Amino acid sequence: MNSATSPSLNATGEVSKPKKKICCACPDTKKLRDECVVEYGEAACAKWIEAHRICLRAEGFNV
């Protein structure tokens, strides 16, 4: 099973499955991250990459 789509524990300790596919979750941070990486390279975009990871974790993904 891919760790990006495996269930994670929620605040109550129960397993919560993501409600969306990872490709469709967090479109705003995904767009900012992708545009930054294309224009400036991955090393310069750590802020947007981490913001997207935080958003994905909030959606229930284990990234």
N, CA, C and O atoms as CSV, one atom per row, in Angstrom:
chain,resi,resn,atom,element,x,y,z
A,1,MET,N,N,0.847,-1.175,0.000
A,1,MET,CA,C,0.000,0.000,0.000
A,1,MET,C,C,0.887,1.231,0.000
A,1,MET,O,O,1.890,1.260,0.713
A,2,ASN,N,N,0.558,2.215,-0.754
A,2,ASN,CA,C,1.304,3.458,-0.842
A,2,ASN,C,C,1.085,4.268,0.422
A,2,ASN,O,O,-0.058,4.465,0.833
A,3,SER,N,N,2.158,4.742,1.047
A,3,SER,CA,C,2.022,5.492,2.296
A,3,SER,C,C,1.279,6.801,2.097
A,3,SER,O,O,0.720,7.331,3.057
A,4,ALA,N,N,1.253,7.337,0.892
A,4,ALA,CA,C,0.556,8.593,0.642
A,4,ALA,C,C,-0.956,8.433,0.733
A,4,ALA,O,O,-1.670,9.414,0.939
A,5,THR,N,N,-1.449,7.216,0.582
A,5,THR,CA,C,-2.891,7.015,0.648
A,5,THR,C,C,-3.310,6.125,1.806
A,5,THR,O,O,-4.486,5.780,1.926
A,6,SER,N,N,-2.366,5.749,2.656
A,6,SER,CA,C,-2.735,4.901,3.780
A,6,SER,C,C,-3.418,5.729,4.863
A,6,SER,O,O,-3.138,6.919,5.006
A,7,PRO,N,N,-4.308,5.108,5.622
A,7,PRO,CA,C,-5.047,5.835,6.656
A,7,PRO,C,C,-4.118,6.348,7.741
A,7,PRO,O,O,-3.051,5.779,7.974
A,8,SER,N,N,-4.519,7.418,8.401
A,8,SER,CA,C,-3.745,7.968,9.504
A,8,SER,C,C,-4.625,8.037,10.743
A,8,SER,O,O,-5.842,7.869,10.661
A,9,LEU,N,N,-4.009,8.282,11.879
A,9,LEU,CA,C,-4.760,8.394,13.124
A,9,LEU,C,C,-5.250,9.821,13.291
A,9,LEU,O,O,-4.505,10.771,13.050
A,10,ASN,N,N,-6.507,9.977,13.704
A,10,ASN,CA,C,-7.021,11.315,13.956
A,10,ASN,C,C,-6.801,11.673,15.418
A,10,ASN,O,O,-6.179,10.902,16.149
A,11,ALA,N,N,-7.296,12.821,15.863
A,11,ALA,CA,C,-7.050,13.320,17.215
A,11,ALA,C,C,-7.570,12.371,18.292
A,11,ALA,O,O,-7.030,12.349,19.398
A,12,THR,N,N,-8.592,11.599,17.999
A,12,THR,CA,C,-9.149,10.674,18.987
A,12,THR,C,C,-8.475,9.313,18.950
A,12,THR,O,O,-8.848,8.421,19.713
A,13,GLY,N,N,-7.487,9.135,18.076
A,13,GLY,CA,C,-6.770,7.881,17.988
A,13,GLY,C,C,-7.413,6.881,17.052
A,13,GLY,O,O,-6.926,5.758,16.922
A,14,GLU,N,N,-8.495,7.263,16.398
A,14,GLU,CA,C,-9.161,6.378,15.451
A,14,GLU,C,C,-8.512,6.534,14.081
A,14,GLU,O,O,-7.957,7.583,13.757
A,15,VAL,N,N,-8.592,5.484,13.294
A,15,VAL,CA,C,-8.064,5.546,11.939
A,15,VAL,C,C,-9.055,6.296,11.071
A,15,VAL,O,O,-10.242,5.973,11.033
A,16,SER,N,N,-8.542,7.318,10.363
A,16,SER,CA,C,-9.411,8.071,9.462
A,16,SER,C,C,-8.865,7.968,8.048
A,16,SER,O,O,-7.698,8.272,7.803
A,17,LYS,N,N,-9.704,7.542,7.125
A,17,LYS,CA,C,-9.297,7.432,5.733
A,17,LYS,C,C,-9.484,8.780,5.062
A,17,LYS,O,O,-10.449,9.487,5.349
A,18,PRO,N,N,-8.570,9.144,4.169
A,18,PRO,CA,C,-8.742,10.388,3.423
A,18,PRO,C,C,-10.050,10.360,2.640
A,18,PRO,O,O,-10.445,9.320,2.114
A,19,LYS,N,N,-10.713,11.501,2.567
A,19,LYS,CA,C,-11.991,11.593,1.873
A,19,LYS,C,C,-11.823,11.832,0.377
A,19,LYS,O,O,-12.761,11.634,-0.395
A,20,LYS,N,N,-10.630,12.257,-0.034
A,20,LYS,CA,C,-10.352,12.553,-1.437
A,20,LYS,C,C,-9.126,11.766,-1.875
A,20,LYS,O,O,-8.395,11.213,-1.053
A,21,LYS,N,N,-8.916,11.727,-3.177
A,21,LYS,CA,C,-7.668,11.186,-3.695
A,21,LYS,C,C,-6.595,12.244,-3.456
A,21,LYS,O,O,-6.885,13.441,-3.432
A,22,ILE,N,N,-5.362,11.794,-3.281
A,22,ILE,CA,C,-4.290,12.732,-2.965
A,22,ILE,C,C,-4.075,13.753,-4.089
A,22,ILE,O,O,-3.665,14.884,-3.829
A,23,CYS,N,N,-4.347,13.359,-5.317
A,23,CYS,CA,C,-4.159,14.284,-6.435
A,23,CYS,C,C,-5.172,15.423,-6.426
A,23,CYS,O,O,-4.931,16.468,-7.030
A,24,CYS,N,N,-6.298,15.233,-5.750
A,24,CYS,CA,C,-7.370,16.236,-5.741
A,24,CYS,C,C,-7.416,17.040,-4.447
A,24,CYS,O,O,-8.168,18.009,-4.349
A,25,ALA,N,N,-6.629,16.655,-3.467
A,25,ALA,CA,C,-6.632,17.347,-2.177
A,25,ALA,C,C,-5.736,18.579,-2.249
A,25,ALA,O,O,-4.714,18.565,-2.935
A,26,CYS,N,N,-6.105,19.617,-1.561
A,26,CYS,CA,C,-5.297,20.830,-1.395
A,26,CYS,C,C,-4.881,21.474,-2.721
A,26,CYS,O,O,-3.688,21.672,-2.952
A,27,PRO,N,N,-5.826,21.802,-3.587
A,27,PRO,CA,C,-5.458,22.364,-4.886
A,27,PRO,C,C,-4.741,23.707,-4.797
A,27,PRO,O,O,-3.902,24.010,-5.645
A,28,ASP,N,N,-5.053,24.517,-3.786
A,28,ASP,CA,C,-4.415,25.832,-3.675
A,28,ASP,C,C,-2.927,25.713,-3.368
A,28,ASP,O,O,-2.103,26.336,-4.037
A,29,THR,N,N,-2.579,24.915,-2.358
A,29,THR,CA,C,-1.163,24.777,-2.021
A,29,THR,C,C,-0.421,23.980,-3.089
A,29,THR,O,O,0.769,24.198,-3.317
A,30,LYS,N,N,-1.115,23.067,-3.735
A,30,LYS,CA,C,-0.490,22.293,-4.810
A,30,LYS,C,C,-0.097,23.206,-5.964
A,30,LYS,O,O,1.001,23.087,-6.509
A,31,LYS,N,N,-0.990,24.116,-6.335
A,31,LYS,CA,C,-0.713,25.037,-7.440
A,31,LYS,C,C,0.474,25.942,-7.108
A,31,LYS,O,O,1.373,26.119,-7.930
A,32,LEU,N,N,0.474,26.515,-5.900
A,32,LEU,CA,C,1.578,27.386,-5.500
A,32,LEU,C,C,2.898,26.623,-5.474
A,32,LEU,O,O,3.922,27.123,-5.937
A,33,ARG,N,N,2.866,25.411,-4.929
A,33,ARG,CA,C,4.070,24.578,-4.874
A,33,ARG,C,C,4.591,24.273,-6.271
A,33,ARG,O,O,5.781,24.432,-6.543
A,34,ASP,N,N,3.701,23.834,-7.155
A,34,ASP,CA,C,4.109,23.455,-8.506
A,34,ASP,C,C,4.662,24.639,-9.294
A,34,ASP,O,O,5.678,24.511,-9.977
A,35,GLU,N,N,3.993,25.795,-9.202
A,35,GLU,CA,C,4.465,26.986,-9.917
A,35,GLU,C,C,5.834,27.423,-9.412
A,35,GLU,O,O,6.695,27.811,-10.202
A,36,CYS,N,N,6.037,27.360,-8.106
A,36,CYS,CA,C,7.318,27.742,-7.522
A,36,CYS,C,C,8.429,26.806,-7.990
A,36,CYS,O,O,9.505,27.263,-8.377
A,37,VAL,N,N,8.173,25.505,-7.958
A,37,VAL,CA,C,9.190,24.530,-8.348
A,37,VAL,C,C,9.566,24.703,-9.814
A,37,VAL,O,O,10.743,24.616,-10.164
A,38,VAL,N,N,8.587,24.945,-10.669
A,38,VAL,CA,C,8.871,25.126,-12.095
A,38,VAL,C,C,9.723,26.376,-12.314
A,38,VAL,O,O,10.669,26.361,-13.101
A,39,GLU,N,N,9.383,27.449,-11.617
A,39,GLU,CA,C,10.066,28.721,-11.845
A,39,GLU,C,C,11.409,28.832,-11.121
A,39,GLU,O,O,12.368,29.365,-11.678
A,40,TYR,N,N,11.485,28.330,-9.878
A,40,TYR,CA,C,12.676,28.570,-9.061
A,40,TYR,C,C,13.447,27.319,-8.666
A,40,TYR,O,O,14.569,27.424,-8.170
A,41,GLY,N,N,12.878,26.145,-8.873
A,41,GLY,CA,C,13.534,24.905,-8.471
A,41,GLY,C,C,13.113,24.469,-7.079
A,41,GLY,O,O,12.704,25.284,-6.252
A,42,GLU,N,N,13.218,23.194,-6.840
A,42,GLU,CA,C,12.731,22.601,-5.596
A,42,GLU,C,C,13.405,23.185,-4.353
A,42,GLU,O,O,12.743,23.403,-3.339
A,43,ALA,N,N,14.702,23.439,-4.422
A,43,ALA,CA,C,15.441,23.926,-3.255
A,43,ALA,C,C,14.929,25.276,-2.768
A,43,ALA,O,O,14.986,25.556,-1.570
A,44,ALA,N,N,14.435,26.109,-3.663
A,44,ALA,CA,C,13.967,27.446,-3.300
A,44,ALA,C,C,12.516,27.457,-2.828
A,44,ALA,O,O,12.009,28.509,-2.441
A,45,CYS,N,N,11.848,26.328,-2.852
A,45,CYS,CA,C,10.404,26.295,-2.589
A,45,CYS,C,C,10.028,25.465,-1.369
A,45,CYS,O,O,8.905,24.968,-1.284
A,46,ALA,N,N,10.935,25.311,-0.443
A,46,ALA,CA,C,10.674,24.482,0.737
A,46,ALA,C,C,9.442,24.957,1.499
A,46,ALA,O,O,8.699,24.140,2.042
A,47,LYS,N,N,9.220,26.267,1.544
A,47,LYS,CA,C,8.068,26.817,2.269
A,47,LYS,C,C,6.759,26.303,1.676
A,47,LYS,O,O,5.861,25.901,2.416
A,48,TRP,N,N,6.642,26.313,0.351
A,48,TRP,CA,C,5.409,25.875,-0.310
A,48,TRP,C,C,5.268,24.365,-0.276
A,48,TRP,O,O,4.156,23.846,-0.168
A,49,ILE,N,N,6.380,23.657,-0.367
A,49,ILE,CA,C,6.341,22.194,-0.297
A,49,ILE,C,C,5.835,21.760,1.075
A,49,ILE,O,O,4.980,20.881,1.175
A,50,GLU,N,N,6.362,22.377,2.129
A,50,GLU,CA,C,5.936,22.025,3.485
A,50,GLU,C,C,4.488,22.437,3.726
A,50,GLU,O,O,3.747,21.715,4.393
A,51,ALA,N,N,4.074,23.586,3.194
A,51,ALA,CA,C,2.677,24.022,3.346
A,51,ALA,C,C,1.735,23.002,2.711
A,51,ALA,O,O,0.670,22.717,3.259
A,52,HIS,N,N,2.119,22.454,1.567
A,52,HIS,CA,C,1.292,21.450,0.896
A,52,HIS,C,C,1.256,20.157,1.714
A,52,HIS,O,O,0.202,19.532,1.834
A,53,ARG,N,N,2.382,19.759,2.271
A,53,ARG,CA,C,2.410,18.553,3.115
A,53,ARG,C,C,1.512,18.719,4.335
A,53,ARG,O,O,0.789,17.793,4.704
A,54,ILE,N,N,1.554,19.889,4.961
A,54,ILE,CA,C,0.708,20.156,6.131
A,54,ILE,C,C,-0.759,20.054,5.743
A,54,ILE,O,O,-1.559,19.469,6.474
A,55,CYS,N,N,-1.113,20.618,4.603
A,55,CYS,CA,C,-2.492,20.551,4.122
A,55,CYS,C,C,-2.902,19.098,3.877
A,55,CYS,O,O,-3.993,18.687,4.272
A,56,LEU,N,N,-2.041,18.326,3.235
A,56,LEU,CA,C,-2.357,16.921,2.961
A,56,LEU,C,C,-2.537,16.132,4.253
A,56,LEU,O,O,-3.429,15.290,4.347
A,57,ARG,N,N,-1.700,16.398,5.239
A,57,ARG,CA,C,-1.842,15.711,6.529
A,57,ARG,C,C,-3.170,16.071,7.180
A,57,ARG,O,O,-3.830,15.217,7.772
A,58,ALA,N,N,-3.561,17.340,7.068
A,58,ALA,CA,C,-4.842,17.780,7.628
A,58,ALA,C,C,-6.015,17.084,6.938
A,58,ALA,O,O,-7.076,16.908,7.538
A,59,GLU,N,N,-5.825,16.691,5.687
A,59,GLU,CA,C,-6.858,15.971,4.933
A,59,GLU,C,C,-6.847,14.472,5.236
A,59,GLU,O,O,-7.710,13.736,4.757
A,60,GLY,N,N,-5.872,14.020,6.029
A,60,GLY,CA,C,-5.831,12.620,6.427
A,60,GLY,C,C,-4.795,11.772,5.718
A,60,GLY,O,O,-4.770,10.555,5.903
A,61,PHE,N,N,-3.938,12.382,4.910
A,61,PHE,CA,C,-2.913,11.627,4.198
A,61,PHE,C,C,-1.663,11.510,5.051
A,61,PHE,O,O,-1.341,12.417,5.819
A,62,ASN,N,N,-0.961,10.400,4.917
A,62,ASN,CA,C,0.266,10.150,5.663
A,62,ASN,C,C,1.452,10.455,4.754
A,62,ASN,O,O,1.989,9.565,4.095
A,63,VAL,N,N,1.852,11.727,4.728
A,63,VAL,CA,C,2.978,12.149,3.884
A,63,VAL,C,C,4.072,12.763,4.714
A,63,VAL,O,O,5.098,13.176,4.175
